[in-house]
Amino acid sequence: MRLDEGERAAILLATQIGADLLLIDDRDGVNVARSKGFAVTGTLGILDLAATRGLIRLNEAVEHLKNTSFRYPPDVLDALLARHSPKGKS
């Protein structure tokens, strides 16, 4: 697996500080981090948690994210949006 400098640095820092959770979106980076025993979440996981806690409106955050170079699995995003949509709205 080929990791870029950012993923390598994140995994190294997580190892050095004994992190419990690593935020990483790159699939190869996720696999390496998990192989080293880290629990891993991605950007969508963080947004899901923040929406669950009432800290953000997921649909608004996603609209901002869509204006960036962030890539995401559409089916995962659709499921998150459906789960956090107000009752009676899709």
Distance bins in CASP14 RR format, pairs under 12 A and 6 or more apart:
PFRMAT RR
TARGET T0000
AUTHOR 0000-0000-0000
RMODE 2
METHOD distances of the structure
MODEL  1
1 7 0 0 0 0 1 0 0 0 0 0 0
1 8 0 0 0 0 0 1 0 0 0 0 0
1 11 0 0 0 0 0 1 0 0 0 0 0
1 26 0 0 0 0 1 0 0 0 0 0 0
1 27 0 0 0 0 1 0 0 0 0 0 0
1 28 1 0 1 0 0 0 0 0 0 0 0
1 29 1 0 0 1 0 0 0 0 0 0 0
1 30 0 0 0 0 0 1 0 0 0 0 0
1 31 1 0 0 1 0 0 0 0 0 0 0
1 32 1 0 0 1 0 0 0 0 0 0 0
1 33 0 0 0 0 0 1 0 0 0 0 0
1 34 0 0 0 0 0 1 0 0 0 0 0
1 35 0 0 0 0 1 0 0 0 0 0 0
2 8 0 0 0 0 1 0 0 0 0 0 0
2 26 0 0 0 0 1 0 0 0 0 0 0
2 27 0 0 0 0 0 1 0 0 0 0 0
2 28 1 0 0 1 0 0 0 0 0 0 0
2 29 0 0 0 0 1 0 0 0 0 0 0
2 31 0 0 0 0 0 1 0 0 0 0 0
2 32 0 0 0 0 0 1 0 0 0 0 0
3 9 0 0 0 0 1 0 0 0 0 0 0
3 10 0 0 0 0 1 0 0 0 0 0 0
3 11 1 0 0 1 0 0 0 0 0 0 0
3 12 0 0 0 0 0 1 0 0 0 0 0
3 24 0 0 0 0 1 0 0 0 0 0 0
3 26 1 0 0 1 0 0 0 0 0 0 0
3 27 0 0 0 0 0 1 0 0 0 0 0
3 28 1 0 1 0 0 0 0 0 0 0 0
3 29 1 0 1 0 0 0 0 0 0 0 0
3 30 0 0 0 0 0 1 0 0 0 0 0
3 31 0 0 0 0 1 0 0 0 0 0 0
3 32 1 0 0 1 0 0 0 0 0 0 0
3 33 0 0 0 0 1 0 0 0 0 0 0
3 35 0 0 0 0 0 1 0 0 0 0 0
3 36 0 0 0 0 0 1 0 0 0 0 0
4 10 0 0 0 0 0 1 0 0 0 0 0
4 11 0 0 0 0 0 1 0 0 0 0 0
4 24 0 0 0 0 0 1 0 0 0 0 0
4 25 0 0 0 0 0 1 0 0 0 0 0
4 26 1 0 0 1 0 0 0 0 0 0 0
4 28 0 0 0 0 1 0 0 0 0 0 0
4 29 0 0 0 0 1 0 0 0 0 0 0
4 32 0 0 0 0 0 1 0 0 0 0 0
5 11 0 0 0 0 0 1 0 0 0 0 0
5 12 0 0 0 0 0 1 0 0 0 0 0
5 26 0 0 0 0 0 1 0 0 0 0 0
5 29 0 0 0 0 0 1 0 0 0 0 0
6 12 0 0 0 0 1 0 0 0 0 0 0
6 13 0 0 0 0 1 0 0 0 0 0 0
6 14 0 0 0 0 0 1 0 0 0 0 0
6 22 0 0 0 0 0 1 0 0 0 0 0
6 23 0 0 0 0 0 1 0 0 0 0 0
6 24 0 0 0 0 1 0 0 0 0 0 0
6 25 0 0 0 0 0 1 0 0 0 0 0
6 26 0 0 0 0 1 0 0 0 0 0 0
6 28 0 0 0 0 0 1 0 0 0 0 0
6 29 0 0 0 0 1 0 0 0 0 0 0
6 32 0 0 0 0 0 1 0 0 0 0 0
6 33 0 0 0 0 0 1 0 0 0 0 0
7 13 0 0 0 0 0 1 0 0 0 0 0
7 14 0 0 0 0 0 1 0 0 0 0 0
7 22 0 0 0 0 1 0 0 0 0 0 0
7 23 0 0 0 0 0 1 0 0 0 0 0
7 24 1 0 0 1 0 0 0 0 0 0 0
7 25 0 0 0 0 1 0 0 0 0 0 0
7 26 1 0 1 0 0 0 0 0 0 0 0
7 27 0 0 0 0 0 1 0 0 0 0 0
7 28 1 0 0 1 0 0 0 0 0 0 0
7 29 1 0 1 0 0 0 0 0 0 0 0
7 30 0 0 0 0 1 0 0 0 0 0 0
7 31 0 0 0 0 0 1 0 0 0 0 0
7 32 1 0 0 1 0 0 0 0 0 0 0
7 33 0 0 0 0 1 0 0 0 0 0 0
7 36 0 0 0 0 0 1 0 0 0 0 0
7 38 0 0 0 0 0 1 0 0 0 0 0
7 40 0 0 0 0 0 1 0 0 0 0 0
8 14 0 0 0 0 0 1 0 0 0 0 0
8 15 0 0 0 0 0 1 0 0 0 0 0
8 24 0 0 0 0 0 1 0 0 0 0 0
8 26 0 0 0 0 0 1 0 0 0 0 0
8 28 0 0 0 0 0 1 0 0 0 0 0
8 29 0 0 0 0 1 0 0 0 0 0 0
8 32 0 0 0 0 1 0 0 0 0 0 0
8 33 0 0 0 0 0 1 0 0 0 0 0
8 36 0 0 0 0 0 1 0 0 0 0 0
9 15 0 0 0 0 0 1 0 0 0 0 0
9 16 0 0 0 0 0 1 0 0 0 0 0
9 22 0 0 0 0 0 1 0 0 0 0 0
9 24 0 0 0 0 0 1 0 0 0 0 0
9 29 0 0 0 0 0 1 0 0 0 0 0
10 16 0 0 0 0 0 1 0 0 0 0 0
10 17 0 0 0 0 0 1 0 0 0 0 0
10 19 0 0 0 0 1 0 0 0 0 0 0
10 21 0 0 0 0 0 1 0 0 0 0 0
10 22 1 0 0 1 0 0 0 0 0 0 0
10 23 1 0 0 1 0 0 0 0 0 0 0
10 24 1 0 1 0 0 0 0 0 0 0 0
10 25 0 0 0 0 0 1 0 0 0 0 0
10 26 0 0 0 0 1 0 0 0 0 0 0
10 29 0 0 0 0 1 0 0 0 0 0 0
10 30 0 0 0 0 0 1 0 0 0 0 0
10 32 0 0 0 0 0 1 0 0 0 0 0
10 33 1 0 0 1 0 0 0 0 0 0 0
10 36 0 0 0 0 0 1 0 0 0 0 0
10 38 0 0 0 0 1 0 0 0 0 0 0
10 40 0 0 0 0 0 1 0 0 0 0 0
10 42 0 0 0 0 0 1 0 0 0 0 0
11 17 0 0 0 0 0 1 0 0 0 0 0
11 18 0 0 0 0 0 1 0 0 0 0 0
11 19 0 0 0 0 1 0 0 0 0 0 0
11 22 1 0 0 1 0 0 0 0 0 0 0
11 23 0 0 0 0 0 1 0 0 0 0 0
11 24 1 0 0 1 0 0 0 0 0 0 0
11 26 0 0 0 0 0 1 0 0 0 0 0
11 28 0 0 0 0 0 1 0 0 0 0 0
11 29 1 0 0 1 0 0 0 0 0 0 0
11 30 0 0 0 0 0 1 0 0 0 0 0
11 31 0 0 0 0 0 1 0 0 0 0 0
11 32 1 0 0 1 0 0 0 0 0 0 0
11 33 1 0 1 0 0 0 0 0 0 0 0
11 34 0 0 0 0 0 1 0 0 0 0 0
11 35 0 0 0 0 1 0 0 0 0 0 0
11 36 1 0 0 1 0 0 0 0 0 0 0
11 37 0 0 0 0 0 1 0 0 0 0 0
11 38 1 0 0 1 0 0 0 0 0 0 0
11 40 0 0 0 0 1 0 0 0 0 0 0
12 18 0 0 0 0 0 1 0 0 0 0 0
12 19 0 0 0 0 0 1 0 0 0 0 0
12 22 0 0 0 0 0 1 0 0 0 0 0
12 29 0 0 0 0 0 1 0 0 0 0 0
12 32 0 0 0 0 0 1 0 0 0 0 0
12 33 0 0 0 0 0 1 0 0 0 0 0
12 36 0 0 0 0 0 1 0 0 0 0 0
12 38 0 0 0 0 0 1 0 0 0 0 0
13 19 1 0 0 1 0 0 0 0 0 0 0
13 22 0 0 0 0 1 0 0 0 0 0 0
13 23 0 0 0 0 0 1 0 0 0 0 0
13 24 0 0 0 0 0 1 0 0 0 0 0
13 33 0 0 0 0 0 1 0 0 0 0 0
13 38 0 0 0 0 0 1 0 0 0 0 0
14 20 0 0 0 0 1 0 0 0 0 0 0
14 21 0 0 0 0 1 0 0 0 0 0 0
14 22 1 0 1 0 0 0 0 0 0 0 0
14 23 0 0 0 0 1 0 0 0 0 0 0
14 24 0 0 0 0 1 0 0 0 0 0 0
14 29 0 0 0 0 0 1 0 0 0 0 0
14 32 0 0 0 0 0 1 0 0 0 0 0
14 33 1 0 0 1 0 0 0 0 0 0 0
14 34 0 0 0 0 0 1 0 0 0 0 0
14 36 0 0 0 0 1 0 0 0 0 0 0
14 37 0 0 0 0 1 0 0 0 0 0 0
14 38 1 0 1 0 0 0 0 0 0 0 0
14 39 0 0 0 0 0 1 0 0 0 0 0
14 40 0 0 0 0 1 0 0 0 0 0 0
15 22 0 0 0 0 1 0 0 0 0 0 0
15 32 0 0 0 0 0 1 0 0 0 0 0
15 33 0 0 0 0 1 0 0 0 0 0 0
15 36 1 0 0 1 0 0 0 0 0 0 0
15 37 0 0 0 0 1 0 0 0 0 0 0
15 38 0 0 0 0 1 0 0 0 0 0 0
17 38 0 0 0 0 0 1 0 0 0 0 0
18 36 0 0 0 0 0 1 0 0 0 0 0
18 37 0 0 0 0 0 1 0 0 0 0 0
18 38 0 0 0 0 1 0 0 0 0 0 0
18 39 0 0 0 0 0 1 0 0 0 0 0
19 33 0 0 0 0 1 0 0 0 0 0 0
19 36 0 0 0 0 0 1 0 0 0 0 0
19 37 0 0 0 0 0 1 0 0 0 0 0
19 38 1 0 0 1 0 0 0 0 0 0 0
19 39 0 0 0 0 1 0 0 0 0 0 0
19 40 0 0 0 0 0 1 0 0 0 0 0
19 41 0 0 0 0 0 1 0 0 0 0 0
20 33 0 0 0 0 0 1 0 0 0 0 0
20 37 0 0 0 0 0 1 0 0 0 0 0
20 38 0 0 0 0 1 0 0 0 0 0 0
20 39 1 0 0 1 0 0 0 0 0 0 0
20 40 0 0 0 0 0 1 0 0 0 0 0
20 41 0 0 0 0 0 1 0 0 0 0 0
21 33 0 0 0 0 1 0 0 0 0 0 0
21 34 0 0 0 0 0 1 0 0 0 0 0
21 37 0 0 0 0 0 1 0 0 0 0 0
21 38 1 0 0 1 0 0 0 0 0 0 0
21 39 1 0 1 0 0 0 0 0 0 0 0
21 40 1 0 0 1 0 0 0 0 0 0 0
21 41 1 0 0 1 0 0 0 0 0 0 0
21 42 0 0 0 0 1 0 0 0 0 0 0
21 45 0 0 0 0 0 1 0 0 0 0 0
21 46 0 0 0 0 1 0 0 0 0 0 0
21 49 0 0 0 0 0 1 0 0 0 0 0
22 29 0 0 0 0 1 0 0 0 0 0 0
22 30 0 0 0 0 1 0 0 0 0 0 0
22 31 0 0 0 0 0 1 0 0 0 0 0
22 32 0 0 0 0 0 1 0 0 0 0 0
22 33 1 0 1 0 0 0 0 0 0 0 0
22 34 0 0 0 0 1 0 0 0 0 0 0
22 35 0 0 0 0 0 1 0 0 0 0 0
22 36 0 0 0 0 1 0 0 0 0 0 0
22 37 0 0 0 0 1 0 0 0 0 0 0
22 38 1 0 1 0 0 0 0 0 0 0 0
22 39 1 0 0 1 0 0 0 0 0 0 0
22 40 1 0 1 0 0 0 0 0 0 0 0
22 41 1 0 0 1 0 0 0 0 0 0 0
22 42 0 0 0 0 1 0 0 0 0 0 0
22 46 0 0 0 0 0 1 0 0 0 0 0
23 29 0 0 0 0 0 1 0 0 0 0 0
23 30 0 0 0 0 0 1 0 0 0 0 0
23 33 0 0 0 0 1 0 0 0 0 0 0
23 38 0 0 0 0 0 1 0 0 0 0 0
23 39 0 0 0 0 0 1 0 0 0 0 0
23 40 1 0 0 1 0 0 0 0 0 0 0
23 41 1 0 1 0 0 0 0 0 0 0 0
23 42 1 0 1 0 0 0 0 0 0 0 0
23 43 1 0 0 1 0 0 0 0 0 0 0
23 44 0 0 0 0 0 1 0 0 0 0 0
23 45 0 0 0 0 1 0 0 0 0 0 0
23 46 1 0 0 1 0 0 0 0 0 0 0
23 47 0 0 0 0 0 1 0 0 0 0 0
23 49 0 0 0 0 0 1 0 0 0 0 0
24 30 1 0 1 0 0 0 0 0 0 0 0
24 31 0 0 0 0 1 0 0 0 0 0 0
24 32 0 0 0 0 1 0 0 0 0 0 0
24 33 1 0 1 0 0 0 0 0 0 0 0
24 34 0 0 0 0 1 0 0 0 0 0 0
24 36 0 0 0 0 0 1 0 0 0 0 0
24 38 0 0 0 0 1 0 0 0 0 0 0
24 39 0 0 0 0 0 1 0 0 0 0 0
24 40 1 0 1 0 0 0 0 0 0 0 0
24 41 0 0 0 0 1 0 0 0 0 0 0
24 42 1 0 0 1 0 0 0 0 0 0 0
24 43 0 0 0 0 1 0 0 0 0 0 0
24 45 0 0 0 0 0 1 0 0 0 0 0
24 46 0 0 0 0 0 1 0 0 0 0 0
25 33 0 0 0 0 0 1 0 0 0 0 0
25 40 0 0 0 0 1 0 0 0 0 0 0
25 41 0 0 0 0 1 0 0 0 0 0 0
25 42 1 0 1 0 0 0 0 0 0 0 0
25 43 1 0 1 0 0 0 0 0 0 0 0
25 44 0 0 0 0 1 0 0 0 0 0 0
25 45 0 0 0 0 1 0 0 0 0 0 0
25 46 0 0 0 0 0 1 0 0 0 0 0
25 47 0 0 0 0 0 1 0 0 0 0 0
25 65 0 0 0 0 0 1 0 0 0 0 0
25 68 0 0 0 0 0 1 0 0 0 0 0
25 69 0 0 0 0 0 1 0 0 0 0 0
25 70 1 0 0 1 0 0 0 0 0 0 0
25 71 0 0 0 0 1 0 0 0 0 0 0
25 72 0 0 0 0 1 0 0 0 0 0 0
25 73 0 0 0 0 0 1 0 0 0 0 0
25 76 0 0 0 0 0 1 0 0 0 0 0
26 32 0 0 0 0 1 0 0 0 0 0 0
26 33 0 0 0 0 1 0 0 0 0 0 0
26 40 0 0 0 0 0 1 0 0 0 0 0
26 42 0 0 0 0 1 0 0 0 0 0 0
26 43 0 0 0 0 0 1 0 0 0 0 0
26 70 0 0 0 0 0 1 0 0 0 0 0
26 71 0 0 0 0 0 1 0 0 0 0 0
27 33 0 0 0 0 0 1 0 0 0 0 0
27 34 0 0 0 0 0 1 0 0 0 0 0
27 40 0 0 0 0 0 1 0 0 0 0 0
27 42 0 0 0 0 0 1 0 0 0 0 0
27 71 0 0 0 0 0 1 0 0 0 0 0
27 73 0 0 0 0 0 1 0 0 0 0 0
28 34 0 0 0 0 0 1 0 0 0 0 0
28 35 0 0 0 0 0 1 0 0 0 0 0
28 40 0 0 0 0 0 1 0 0 0 0 0
29 35 0 0 0 0 1 0 0 0 0 0 0
29 36 0 0 0 0 1 0 0 0 0 0 0
29 38 0 0 0 0 1 0 0 0 0 0 0
29 40 0 0 0 0 1 0 0 0 0 0 0
29 42 0 0 0 0 0 1 0 0 0 0 0
30 36 0 0 0 0 0 1 0 0 0 0 0
30 37 0 0 0 0 0 1 0 0 0 0 0
30 38 0 0 0 0 1 0 0 0 0 0 0
30 39 0 0 0 0 0 1 0 0 0 0 0
30 40 1 0 1 0 0 0 0 0 0 0 0
30 41 0 0 0 0 1 0 0 0 0 0 0
30 42 1 0 0 1 0 0 0 0 0 0 0
30 43 0 0 0 0 0 1 0 0 0 0 0
31 37 0 0 0 0 0 1 0 0 0 0 0
31 38 0 0 0 0 0 1 0 0 0 0 0
31 40 0 0 0 0 1 0 0 0 0 0 0
32 38 0 0 0 0 1 0 0 0 0 0 0
32 40 0 0 0 0 1 0 0 0 0 0 0
33 39 0 0 0 0 1 0 0 0 0 0 0
33 40 1 0 1 0 0 0 0 0 0 0 0
33 41 0 0 0 0 0 1 0 0 0 0 0
33 42 0 0 0 0 0 1 0 0 0 0 0
34 40 1 0 1 0 0 0 0 0 0 0 0
34 41 0 0 0 0 0 1 0 0 0 0 0
39 45 0 0 0 0 0 1 0 0 0 0 0
40 46 0 0 0 0 0 1 0 0 0 0 0
41 47 0 0 0 0 0 1 0 0 0 0 0
41 48 0 0 0 0 1 0 0 0 0 0 0
41 49 1 0 0 1 0 0 0 0 0 0 0
41 50 0 0 0 0 0 1 0 0 0 0 0
42 48 0 0 0 0 1 0 0 0 0 0 0
42 49 0 0 0 0 0 1 0 0 0 0 0
42 65 0 0 0 0 0 1 0 0 0 0 0
42 70 0 0 0 0 0 1 0 0 0 0 0
42 71 0 0 0 0 0 1 0 0 0 0 0
42 72 0 0 0 0 1 0 0 0 0 0 0
42 73 0 0 0 0 0 1 0 0 0 0 0
42 76 0 0 0 0 0 1 0 0 0 0 0
42 80 0 0 0 0 0 1 0 0 0 0 0
43 49 0 0 0 0 0 1 0 0 0 0 0
43 50 0 0 0 0 0 1 0 0 0 0 0
43 58 0 0 0 0 0 1 0 0 0 0 0
43 61 0 0 0 0 1 0 0 0 0 0 0
43 62 0 0 0 0 0 1 0 0 0 0 0
43 64 0 0 0 0 0 1 0 0 0 0 0
43 65 1 0 0 1 0 0 0 0 0 0 0
43 68 0 0 0 0 1 0 0 0 0 0 0
43 69 0 0 0 0 0 1 0 0 0 0 0
43 70 1 0 0 1 0 0 0 0 0 0 0
43 71 0 0 0 0 0 1 0 0 0 0 0
43 72 1 0 0 1 0 0 0 0 0 0 0
43 73 0 0 0 0 0 1 0 0 0 0 0
43 76 0 0 0 0 0 1 0 0 0 0 0
43 77 0 0 0 0 0 1 0 0 0 0 0
43 80 0 0 0 0 0 1 0 0 0 0 0
44 50 0 0 0 0 0 1 0 0 0 0 0
44 51 0 0 0 0 0 1 0 0 0 0 0
44 58 0 0 0 0 1 0 0 0 0 0 0
44 61 0 0 0 0 1 0 0 0 0 0 0
44 62 0 0 0 0 1 0 0 0 0 0 0
44 65 0 0 0 0 1 0 0 0 0 0 0
44 70 0 0 0 0 1 0 0 0 0 0 0
44 71 0 0 0 0 0 1 0 0 0 0 0
44 72 1 0 0 1 0 0 0 0 0 0 0
44 73 0 0 0 0 1 0 0 0 0 0 0
44 74 0 0 0 0 0 1 0 0 0 0 0
44 75 0 0 0 0 0 1 0 0 0 0 0
44 76 1 0 0 1 0 0 0 0 0 0 0
44 77 1 0 0 1 0 0 0 0 0 0 0
44 78 0 0 0 0 0 1 0 0 0 0 0
44 79 0 0 0 0 1 0 0 0 0 0 0
44 80 1 0 0 1 0 0 0 0 0 0 0
44 81 0 0 0 0 0 1 0 0 0 0 0
44 83 0 0 0 0 0 1 0 0 0 0 0
44 84 0 0 0 0 0 1 0 0 0 0 0
45 51 0 0 0 0 1 0 0 0 0 0 0
45 52 0 0 0 0 1 0 0 0 0 0 0
45 56 0 0 0 0 0 1 0 0 0 0 0
45 58 0 0 0 0 0 1 0 0 0 0 0
45 61 0 0 0 0 0 1 0 0 0 0 0
45 62 0 0 0 0 0 1 0 0 0 0 0
45 65 0 0 0 0 0 1 0 0 0 0 0
45 72 0 0 0 0 0 1 0 0 0 0 0
45 73 0 0 0 0 0 1 0 0 0 0 0
45 76 0 0 0 0 1 0 0 0 0 0 0
45 77 0 0 0 0 0 1 0 0 0 0 0
45 79 0 0 0 0 0 1 0 0 0 0 0
45 80 0 0 0 0 1 0 0 0 0 0 0
45 83 0 0 0 0 0 1 0 0 0 0 0
45 84 0 0 0 0 0 1 0 0 0 0 0
46 52 0 0 0 0 0 1 0 0 0 0 0
46 53 0 0 0 0 0 1 0 0 0 0 0
46 55 0 0 0 0 0 1 0 0 0 0 0
46 56 0 0 0 0 1 0 0 0 0 0 0
46 58 0 0 0 0 0 1 0 0 0 0 0
46 61 0 0 0 0 1 0 0 0 0 0 0
46 65 0 0 0 0 0 1 0 0 0 0 0
46 80 0 0 0 0 0 1 0 0 0 0 0
47 53 0 0 0 0 0 1 0 0 0 0 0
47 54 0 0 0 0 0 1 0 0 0 0 0
47 55 0 0 0 0 1 0 0 0 0 0 0
47 56 1 0 0 1 0 0 0 0 0 0 0
47 57 0 0 0 0 0 1 0 0 0 0 0
47 58 1 0 0 1 0 0 0 0 0 0 0
47 59 0 0 0 0 0 1 0 0 0 0 0
47 60 0 0 0 0 0 1 0 0 0 0 0
47 61 1 0 1 0 0 0 0 0 0 0 0
47 62 1 0 0 1 0 0 0 0 0 0 0
47 63 0 0 0 0 0 1 0 0 0 0 0
47 64 0 0 0 0 0 1 0 0 0 0 0
47 65 1 0 0 1 0 0 0 0 0 0 0
47 70 0 0 0 0 0 1 0 0 0 0 0
47 72 0 0 0 0 0 1 0 0 0 0 0
47 76 0 0 0 0 0 1 0 0 0 0 0
47 77 0 0 0 0 1 0 0 0 0 0 0
47 80 1 0 0 1 0 0 0 0 0 0 0
47 81 0 0 0 0 0 1 0 0 0 0 0
47 83 0 0 0 0 0 1 0 0 0 0 0
47 84 0 0 0 0 1 0 0 0 0 0 0
48 54 0 0 0 0 0 1 0 0 0 0 0
48 55 0 0 0 0 0 1 0 0 0 0 0
48 56 0 0 0 0 1 0 0 0 0 0 0
48 58 1 0 0 1 0 0 0 0 0 0 0
48 61 0 0 0 0 0 1 0 0 0 0 0
48 62 0 0 0 0 0 1 0 0 0 0 0
48 72 0 0 0 0 0 1 0 0 0 0 0
48 76 0 0 0 0 1 0 0 0 0 0 0
48 77 0 0 0 0 0 1 0 0 0 0 0
48 79 0 0 0 0 1 0 0 0 0 0 0
48 80 1 0 1 0 0 0 0 0 0 0 0
48 81 0 0 0 0 0 1 0 0 0 0 0
48 82 0 0 0 0 0 1 0 0 0 0 0
48 83 1 0 0 1 0 0 0 0 0 0 0
48 84 1 0 0 1 0 0 0 0 0 0 0
49 55 0 0 0 0 1 0 0 0 0 0 0
49 56 0 0 0 0 1 0 0 0 0 0 0
49 58 0 0 0 0 0 1 0 0 0 0 0
49 61 0 0 0 0 0 1 0 0 0 0 0
49 80 0 0 0 0 0 1 0 0 0 0 0
49 84 0 0 0 0 0 1 0 0 0 0 0
50 56 1 0 1 0 0 0 0 0 0 0 0
50 57 0 0 0 0 1 0 0 0 0 0 0
50 58 1 0 0 1 0 0 0 0 0 0 0
50 60 0 0 0 0 0 1 0 0 0 0 0
50 61 1 0 0 1 0 0 0 0 0 0 0
50 62 0 0 0 0 0 1 0 0 0 0 0
50 80 0 0 0 0 0 1 0 0 0 0 0
50 84 0 0 0 0 0 1 0 0 0 0 0
51 57 1 0 0 1 0 0 0 0 0 0 0
51 58 1 1 0 0 0 0 0 0 0 0 0
51 59 0 0 0 0 1 0 0 0 0 0 0
51 60 0 0 0 0 1 0 0 0 0 0 0
51 61 1 0 0 1 0 0 0 0 0 0 0
51 62 0 0 0 0 1 0 0 0 0 0 0
51 80 1 0 0 1 0 0 0 0 0 0 0
51 81 0 0 0 0 1 0 0 0 0 0 0
51 83 0 0 0 0 1 0 0 0 0 0 0
51 84 1 0 1 0 0 0 0 0 0 0 0
51 85 0 0 0 0 0 1 0 0 0 0 0
51 86 0 0 0 0 0 1 0 0 0 0 0
52 58 0 0 0 0 1 0 0 0 0 0 0
52 80 0 0 0 0 0 1 0 0 0 0 0
52 83 0 0 0 0 1 0 0 0 0 0 0
52 84 1 0 0 1 0 0 0 0 0 0 0
53 84 0 0 0 0 0 1 0 0 0 0 0
54 61 0 0 0 0 0 1 0 0 0 0 0
54 84 0 0 0 0 1 0 0 0 0 0 0
55 61 0 0 0 0 1 0 0 0 0 0 0
55 84 0 0 0 0 0 1 0 0 0 0 0
56 62 0 0 0 0 1 0 0 0 0 0 0
56 63 0 0 0 0 0 1 0 0 0 0 0
56 64 0 0 0 0 1 0 0 0 0 0 0
56 65 0 0 0 0 0 1 0 0 0 0 0
56 80 0 0 0 0 0 1 0 0 0 0 0
56 84 0 0 0 0 1 0 0 0 0 0 0
57 63 0 0 0 0 1 0 0 0 0 0 0
57 64 0 0 0 0 0 1 0 0 0 0 0
57 81 0 0 0 0 0 1 0 0 0 0 0
57 84 0 0 0 0 1 0 0 0 0 0 0
57 85 0 0 0 0 0 1 0 0 0 0 0
57 86 0 0 0 0 1 0 0 0 0 0 0
58 64 0 0 0 0 0 1 0 0 0 0 0
58 65 0 0 0 0 1 0 0 0 0 0 0
58 77 0 0 0 0 1 0 0 0 0 0 0
58 78 0 0 0 0 0 1 0 0 0 0 0
58 79 0 0 0 0 0 1 0 0 0 0 0
58 80 1 0 0 1 0 0 0 0 0 0 0
58 81 1 0 0 1 0 0 0 0 0 0 0
58 82 0 0 0 0 0 1 0 0 0 0 0
58 83 0 0 0 0 1 0 0 0 0 0 0
58 84 1 0 1 0 0 0 0 0 0 0 0
58 85 0 0 0 0 1 0 0 0 0 0 0
58 86 0 0 0 0 0 1 0 0 0 0 0
59 65 0 0 0 0 0 1 0 0 0 0 0
59 66 0 0 0 0 0 1 0 0 0 0 0
59 77 0 0 0 0 0 1 0 0 0 0 0
59 78 0 0 0 0 0 1 0 0 0 0 0
59 80 0 0 0 0 1 0 0 0 0 0 0
59 81 1 0 0 1 0 0 0 0 0 0 0
59 82 0 0 0 0 0 1 0 0 0 0 0
59 83 0 0 0 0 0 1 0 0 0 0 0
59 84 1 0 0 1 0 0 0 0 0 0 0
59 85 1 0 0 1 0 0 0 0 0 0 0
59 86 0 0 0 0 1 0 0 0 0 0 0
59 89 0 0 0 0 1 0 0 0 0 0 0
59 90 0 0 0 0 0 1 0 0 0 0 0
60 66 0 0 0 0 0 1 0 0 0 0 0
60 67 0 0 0 0 0 1 0 0 0 0 0
60 81 0 0 0 0 0 1 0 0 0 0 0
60 84 0 0 0 0 0 1 0 0 0 0 0
61 67 0 0 0 0 0 1 0 0 0 0 0
61 68 0 0 0 0 0 1 0 0 0 0 0
61 70 0 0 0 0 0 1 0 0 0 0 0
61 72 0 0 0 0 0 1 0 0 0 0 0
61 77 0 0 0 0 0 1 0 0 0 0 0
61 80 0 0 0 0 0 1 0 0 0 0 0
61 81 0 0 0 0 0 1 0 0 0 0 0
61 84 0 0 0 0 1 0 0 0 0 0 0
62 68 0 0 0 0 0 1 0 0 0 0 0
62 70 0 0 0 0 1 0 0 0 0 0 0
62 72 0 0 0 0 1 0 0 0 0 0 0
62 74 0 0 0 0 0 1 0 0 0 0 0
62 76 0 0 0 0 0 1 0 0 0 0 0
62 77 1 0 0 1 0 0 0 0 0 0 0
62 78 0 0 0 0 0 1 0 0 0 0 0
62 80 0 0 0 0 1 0 0 0 0 0 0
62 81 1 0 0 1 0 0 0 0 0 0 0
62 82 0 0 0 0 0 1 0 0 0 0 0
62 84 0 0 0 0 1 0 0 0 0 0 0
62 85 0 0 0 0 0 1 0 0 0 0 0
63 70 0 0 0 0 0 1 0 0 0 0 0
63 77 0 0 0 0 0 1 0 0 0 0 0
63 81 0 0 0 0 0 1 0 0 0 0 0
64 70 0 0 0 0 1 0 0 0 0 0 0
65 71 0 0 0 0 0 1 0 0 0 0 0
65 72 1 0 0 1 0 0 0 0 0 0 0
65 77 0 0 0 0 1 0 0 0 0 0 0
65 80 0 0 0 0 0 1 0 0 0 0 0
65 81 0 0 0 0 0 1 0 0 0 0 0
66 72 0 0 0 0 1 0 0 0 0 0 0
66 74 0 0 0 0 0 1 0 0 0 0 0
66 77 0 0 0 0 1 0 0 0 0 0 0
66 81 0 0 0 0 0 1 0 0 0 0 0
70 77 0 0 0 0 0 1 0 0 0 0 0
71 77 0 0 0 0 0 1 0 0 0 0 0
72 78 0 0 0 0 0 1 0 0 0 0 0
72 79 0 0 0 0 0 1 0 0 0 0 0
72 80 0 0 0 0 1 0 0 0 0 0 0
72 81 0 0 0 0 0 1 0 0 0 0 0
73 79 0 0 0 0 1 0 0 0 0 0 0
73 80 0 0 0 0 0 1 0 0 0 0 0
74 80 0 0 0 0 0 1 0 0 0 0 0
74 81 0 0 0 0 0 1 0 0 0 0 0
75 81 0 0 0 0 0 1 0 0 0 0 0
75 82 0 0 0 0 0 1 0 0 0 0 0
76 82 0 0 0 0 0 1 0 0 0 0 0
76 83 0 0 0 0 0 1 0 0 0 0 0
77 83 0 0 0 0 0 1 0 0 0 0 0
77 84 0 0 0 0 0 1 0 0 0 0 0
78 84 0 0 0 0 0 1 0 0 0 0 0
78 85 0 0 0 0 0 1 0 0 0 0 0
78 90 0 0 0 0 0 1 0 0 0 0 0
79 85 0 0 0 0 0 1 0 0 0 0 0
81 89 0 0 0 0 0 1 0 0 0 0 0
81 90 0 0 0 0 1 0 0 0 0 0 0
82 88 0 0 0 0 0 1 0 0 0 0 0
82 89 0 0 0 0 1 0 0 0 0 0 0
82 90 1 0 0 1 0 0 0 0 0 0 0
83 90 0 0 0 0 0 1 0 0 0 0 0
84 90 0 0 0 0 0 1 0 0 0 0 0
END
